[in-house]
């Protein structure tokens, strides 16, 4: 029969071979389209190779070539990069040797892909940042080691759970808002918020959250990269606080400088007027009130200078235990009978180098602050101890240098403070007291004194559980070389020496000149450095003492002393100022051998200081060594 002839059989065989090739191509292409439509992840190149293998194995190179060409056209039209290097191999003769080569290439390609995936997985797993995968509903699907270190949960504890378990109760509203934005394909970068650890503690986090999309742009899930930025935020807050304190300090220092000039005149003239009045005189009481107001204002400016760290310190080698013991009686009277004071002092405590008057002020301010926190009485404990602040502590507090410190801790059983209050307690004029009950300068003064002394202050408090303020001062190996200055009698304050008085503030200069003349001195007055040099050239007298303001226009007090010293080698110099100046003061500490009087000063204080400087046994300063190179004396 005709269909049994060899020609028919050959035709049927060809149809069968090419039919199998077309069928394999159609089946694979339909399956690939289905997978792409439903976003099912599968290596499509594997399907292509299987189709080629099937058609070429059975049908030979003819069907294999046809299937390869059809697949090439299909992948170009679909813009689907499933073309692989082995597609071109179909042009080889598809015998069993060629098929083995294709299999080797396939295995090698998949091995390389797996190696790349392994490298990528290692990068993710070893990252310090928390890298988390989740569904569009917020269900966690992947969790790296960085996430475990950051949040405290192991992968088994969080997988298949909602990511909202990592969000504090007060921020749960963030979750649906973020998920809604991600569903639209939006990327959220460097979103700073607060997240929750396994132990219940919160931390500042910076989040980068991105949608995971397929090739068609459909969002399949989300990736979250979380970084703990608590330490960075703390450092930024410390920097902001430091800058704020510096700005306020500059303002306060400038105000205090000008105010001290006025107070010098107010207090000085008040005391001069009181010297000429009997106590029964009606004016005596009025002028006394003026003096008292000036004295209180002087104390206020002293606090302003302390918080601005522009006061002049005269440090000495101290034992904190002796300082505490010396004012313990005063503290008991200050805090009242309803507060029990306990002093626990370390007998092995090292010495510190600080201004004794300022350290007493620190202790008193801390005690007063503690007293005000215990309106119904309580316990006040003052402790000293030797401690070492290590590199780890210094890393968290950049202003601290590692090393041994003497600790002064003042603890109370008062009302305590919350975190927000603790963050502001050292700010000038910040107070939790009622209006008119405090200036808000007590703790800011403590902060300024301790910082200027090279120390560090920290606070620990909880609402209802009291407060502990700790002052750390560097320990020194220096030995005390202080010499007691015997008090001067009124008669010994007088003198006949020639004094050059240089002060650009007229009212201060007139008051000081009057005090000096009343005590028998010959006074040459000058309002600035240039006028002082003219006096030297005009009178040609020997100047025993020059009293000069440190900060003046054109010529500073230090430069004036350097210019006059070659003609008056035995001249002594007494500097006066309302705040520190780098000419004779470095980091708030006087240069050795420098005589200084702080404004505002009283007439009696000025007279005693002048007499002390003139009668001092210390050698005259080596002016030649003090003159700066290149600045010849005028």
Secondary structure, DSSP 8 states (H G I E B T S, - for coil): -GGGSHHHHHHHHHHHHHHHHHHHHHHHHHHHHHHHHTT----HHHHHHHHHHHHHHHH-HHHHHHHHHHHHHHHHHHT-----GGGGGGGS--SHHHHHHHHHHHHHHHHHHHHHHHHHHHHHHH-SSEEEEE-TT-BEEEE-HHHHHHH---HHHHTTSBGGGGS-GGGTHHHHHHHHHHHTT--EEEEEEEEE-TTS-EEEEEEEEEEEE-TT--EEEEEEEEEE-HHHHHHHHHHHHHHHHHHHHHHHHHHHHHHHHHHHHHHHHHHHHHHTS-TTSHHHHHHHHHHHHHHHHHHHHHHHHHHHT-S-B--EEE-HHHHHHHHHHHHHHHH-TTEEEEEE--TT--EEEE-HHHHHHHHHHHHHHHHHT-TT-EEEEEEEEEEEE-HHHHHHSTT--SEEEEEEEEEE-S----HHHHTTTTSTT---S-TTS--S-HHHHHHHHHHHTT-EEEEEE-TTS-EEEEEEEEEE-------------TGGG----EEEEE-SSHHHHHHHHHHHHHTT-EEEEESSHHHHHHHHHHH----SEEEEESS-SSS-HHHHHHHHHTT-TT-EEEEEESS--TTTEETTEE-TT-EEEESS--HHHHHHHHHHHHH--S----HHHHS-TT----
